[in-house]
Amino acid sequence: MDAQQALKKQQEALQRQLKSIEQLAMGQVGRVQGLLKGQVTQLHALVGQLQSQAGRIQKDVETQLQAIDKTRRSLEKRVTRQLDALKKQQQALVKRFESGMAGESAQQPGKSKKGRPSAKKASAKKSAAKKAAPKKSAAKGSTTKRSTSREVTGGTPAT
């Protein structure tokens, strides 16, 4: 029975060692779990912060896009108005040009087939233009000047 007692003592020793290893392992597992729980909590907080920042950034981007779109619409209206005004001016100029061309062809029978004045008519026009030119007066600086000073009593500009 000696061998059985020795075997039994070894079993008990092994069971004690096993229990101490289990306790040690459980302690280590508990510590690791605590660390992981803390890190998970920190990660949740960080994710929450990132989500709120993303929400704010999204609102800012939407606001800026709306402002850009409003400016774009305003510029489109302005450019459209300017293009319409230019189109009207161009049409008026074309009408003036066309009416002037129609009036010129009816008024000046001395033009050749190519649309240029003949030599005799051109020299007659030049001399007529020289005769019709207004002569300059000798009193060049005699224009009247307006007073820009204010009256002392009234304080309003003189007219």
JOVENBEL-V941403 format. One record per residue. N is the residue number from 1. RES is the residue in one small letter. PSI is psi in radians with two decimals (none if undefined). BURIAL is 1 if it has 24 or more other C-alpha atoms within 12 Angstrom, else 0. Layout:
n | res | psi | burial
N | RES | PSI | BURIAL
N | RES | PSI | BURIAL
This chain:
n | res | psi | burial
1 | m | -0.15 | 0
2 | d | -0.70 | 0
3 | a | -0.63 | 0
4 | q | -0.70 | 0
5 | q | -0.69 | 0
6 | a | -0.71 | 0
7 | l | -0.71 | 0
8 | k | -0.70 | 0
9 | k | -0.68 | 0
10 | q | -0.66 | 0
11 | q | -0.79 | 0
12 | e | -0.72 | 0
13 | a | -0.73 | 0
14 | l | -0.70 | 0
15 | q | -0.69 | 0
16 | r | -0.76 | 0
17 | q | -0.72 | 0
18 | l | -0.76 | 0
19 | k | -0.74 | 0
20 | s | -0.64 | 0
21 | i | -0.73 | 0
22 | e | -0.79 | 0
23 | q | -0.75 | 0
24 | l | -0.79 | 0
25 | a | -0.77 | 0
26 | m | -0.68 | 0
27 | g | -0.76 | 0
28 | q | -0.75 | 0
29 | v | -0.77 | 0
30 | g | -0.75 | 0
31 | r | -0.76 | 0
32 | v | -0.73 | 0
33 | q | -0.73 | 0
34 | g | -0.77 | 0
35 | l | -0.77 | 0
36 | l | -0.70 | 0
37 | k | -0.73 | 0
38 | g | -0.73 | 0
39 | q | -0.66 | 0
40 | v | -0.73 | 0
41 | t | -0.76 | 0
42 | q | -0.70 | 0
43 | l | -0.69 | 0
44 | h | -0.75 | 0
45 | a | -0.74 | 0
46 | l | -0.73 | 0
47 | v | -0.72 | 0
48 | g | -0.75 | 0
49 | q | -0.77 | 0
50 | l | -0.67 | 0
51 | q | -0.73 | 0
52 | s | -0.68 | 0
53 | q | -0.73 | 0
54 | a | -0.68 | 0
55 | g | -0.78 | 0
56 | r | -0.75 | 0
57 | i | -0.71 | 0
58 | q | -0.74 | 0
59 | k | -0.74 | 0
60 | d | -0.76 | 0
61 | v | -0.74 | 0
62 | e | -0.74 | 0
63 | t | -0.78 | 0
64 | q | -0.68 | 0
65 | l | -0.68 | 0
66 | q | -0.72 | 0
67 | a | -0.71 | 0
68 | i | -0.72 | 0
69 | d | -0.70 | 0
70 | k | -0.76 | 0
71 | t | -0.70 | 0
72 | r | -0.79 | 0
73 | r | -0.72 | 0
74 | s | -0.78 | 0
75 | l | -0.67 | 0
76 | e | -0.77 | 0
77 | k | -0.77 | 0
78 | r | -0.79 | 0
79 | v | -0.68 | 0
80 | t | -0.77 | 0
81 | r | -0.77 | 0
82 | q | -0.71 | 0
83 | l | -0.68 | 0
84 | d | -0.74 | 0
85 | a | -0.73 | 0
86 | l | -0.66 | 0
87 | k | -0.74 | 0
88 | k | -0.75 | 0
89 | q | -0.73 | 0
90 | q | -0.74 | 0
91 | q | -0.70 | 0
92 | a | -0.71 | 0
93 | l | -0.71 | 0
94 | v | -0.75 | 0
95 | k | -0.77 | 0
96 | r | -0.76 | 0
97 | f | -0.80 | 0
98 | e | -0.73 | 0
99 | s | -0.61 | 0
100 | g | -0.68 | 0
101 | m | -0.68 | 0
102 | a | -0.69 | 0
103 | g | -0.66 | 0
104 | e | -0.74 | 0
105 | s | -0.53 | 0
106 | a | -0.56 | 0
107 | q | -0.61 | 0
108 | q | 1.59 | 0
109 | p | -0.19 | 0
110 | g | 0.18 | 0
111 | k | 2.60 | 0
112 | s | -3.12 | 0
113 | k | -0.48 | 0
114 | k | -0.11 | 0
115 | g | 0.17 | 0
116 | r | 2.56 | 0
117 | p | 2.58 | 0
118 | s | 2.87 | 0
119 | a | -0.74 | 0
120 | k | -0.72 | 0
121 | k | -0.64 | 0
122 | a | -0.75 | 0
123 | s | -0.61 | 0
124 | a | -0.66 | 0
125 | k | -0.70 | 0
126 | k | -0.75 | 0
127 | s | -0.61 | 0
128 | a | -0.65 | 0
129 | a | -0.63 | 0
130 | k | -0.67 | 0
131 | k | -0.62 | 0
132 | a | -0.18 | 0
133 | a | 2.31 | 0
134 | p | 2.50 | 0
135 | k | 2.50 | 0
136 | k | 2.46 | 0
137 | s | 2.72 | 0
138 | a | -0.55 | 0
139 | a | 1.51 | 0
140 | k | -0.68 | 0
141 | g | 0.46 | 0
142 | s | 0.44 | 0
143 | t | 2.60 | 0
144 | t | 2.50 | 0
145 | k | 2.53 | 0
146 | r | 2.56 | 0
147 | s | 2.31 | 0
148 | t | 0.04 | 0
149 | s | 2.74 | 0
150 | r | 2.63 | 0
151 | e | 2.60 | 0
152 | v | -0.67 | 0
153 | t | -0.72 | 0
154 | g | -0.67 | 0
155 | g | 0.10 | 0
156 | t | 2.69 | 0
157 | p | 2.50 | 0
158 | a | 2.47 | 0
159 | t | none | 0
